[in-house]
């Protein structure tokens, strides 16, 4: 059963309604995050579950968005120093937010790649287990089966070596990104 168009009406079954709410809430928050990331907008979403429990999403955070919305005043003439200081403050917040959003997107992409690698390794392990479970010992295997087993084990060993190298490189890059050091200062 794949995706299908559903009629826009109240879901009658309470358990189905709760499941639908959870899935739609996740999608809504994801779209709000994308809007904030792509457009640099300040986004706030507050929803209440069918059970009355509140859920919120805010970029940079829900409190600042709610305060800004609730304390919004009609446009009046303000002093240029207030406008300039709030503008520079917003620019700093936007730059920090963009940097954090980029880090989040990088981590999500990295997580997805790791899941794909894990699935590939799980598949390889399952295939290797299948060879071992088919016969009780290697002495009972024929020449062709032993050749296949050897090739499979060599391939698995190469994958493990490759994966270990990738993990080592990732950990080094992560350590370097956490400890960014500028060029050494020249002494006079």
N, C-alpha and C positions, 0 to 999 in steps of 0.2 A: 504494500500500500504506500504510494508515494504522495506527493503534494497534490492537493485538490482544492478547488475554490470552495469556500464555505460561505453559506448565507450569513449576512450580517444581522444577527438577531441574538437575543439573550440565550445563553446555553442553559438548558433546563436542569440537567443533572449537576448537583453541587460539586461532586468530586471532579467531573469533567471541567466544570467552570474554574475550579482551583488550578487544575493542570494547565488549562488554556491561559489563565491569568499569568501563571509563572513563566510560560514560554513567551507570551506576548510582552511581558514586563522586561524580560531579558533582551528581546529584540528591540524594544523601545529604548532602553538604556544604551544599547550598542549603537543605535542610530544617533542618539543624542551625543555620544562620545565622538562619533565620526564627524558630526556637524561642528562640534567644538574644535576638533583637531584640524579639519580641512579649512574651516572658515575663520578660526581664531575667535569664535563667538563665546560669550559666557552663557552657559546653558544650565537651566535648572528644571528638573522634572520631579513632581511629587504625585504618587498614586497610592490609593488605598485598596487593599485586597478585599475580596468579597467578605472576609471575616473581620474587616475593619482595621487590619494592621497596616501602618504606613510604610511606604518604601520611597526612597528618594535618591536622586542622582544629581550631582552638581559639578560643574567644571568652571572655575577651579575648585570651589566647594559650595555645598548647598546653602550654608549659612550666609556667605557673602552675597550670593545671588538673591536669597530671600530678603536680606536686609536692604539690598539695593532696590528691589522691587517694591517692598513695603514703604520705604522711605523716599520713594520717587516723588519729586516735586515738579510742578509745571516749570517749563523753561523760563528763567528770569535772568537778568543781567547779573553776572558774578564777576568778582575781581579776577584779573588775569593771573595773579600769583596762585590762587586756589586752583584755577583750571590747569595751569602749567604743572603744578605739583601733582595733582591727581592724574594728569595725562602721563607724566613721567613714571608715576607709580604704576599705572596701568601697563605701560610699555614694558617695565621690568617684570611685572607679573605675567604678561603675555609671553615674554621671552622664556621665562622659567617654565611656564605652562607648555610652550612648544617643545622645550627640551625634554620635559617629563613625558609628554605625549609621544615623542619620538622614541624615547627609551622604552615606553610601554609597548609601542608597536613593534619595536625590535625584539623584545622579549616574547611577545605573542607569536611572531614569525619563527623565532628560534624554538619555542615550545612546539609549534606545529611540525617543524622539521624533525625535532627529536621524536615526536610521536610516530612519524612516518618511518624513521630509522628503527625505532623499537618494534614496530609491526613487522618490518622486513626481517629483523633478527629473530623475532618470535616465529615467523614462518620458517626460517632456516633451521631453527632449533626443532620445530615440529617435524620437519622433513627428516632431520638427522635422527630424531627419536623413532620415527617410523621405520627407518632402516634397522635400528637396533631391536625394536620390538618385533619385527618380522622374523628375525632369526635370534636364537638364544645366545649363540657365541660366534665369534669371527671364524672359528675353525670349521663351522658348518656352512660358511658362505662359499660360493663358487668364485672362479677367477673374475668373471665379469662383475659380480656383485662387490668383490673386494676392490676392484678398480674404481667402481662408482663411489664406494665408501671413501676410498683414499682421496679421490677428486673432491668429494663433498667436504671432507675434513680440511683439505688444503684451502678450499674456498672459504670455509668458515674461519680458519686461522687468519687468512688475509683480511677478511671483513673485521675481525676482532682487532687486528693490528691497525687497520685504517681508522676504526672507531676510537681506539685508544689515542692515536695521534690527534684526531679531531678534538677529543675531550681535553687533551693536554693543551692544545693550541687555544681552545675556548677558555680554559681556566687561566692561561697566561694573559690573554686579551682582557678578560674580566678583571684580573688583578691590576693590570696596567691602567684600565679605565677608571678603577677606583682610586688609584694612586697616581694620578696625572702629575707629572713633575715638569716644570718649565725648564728652559735652557739654563745652565749654570751661569751665575753672575760673574762677570769679569772683575778681578781684583786689580786695583791700580797700584 
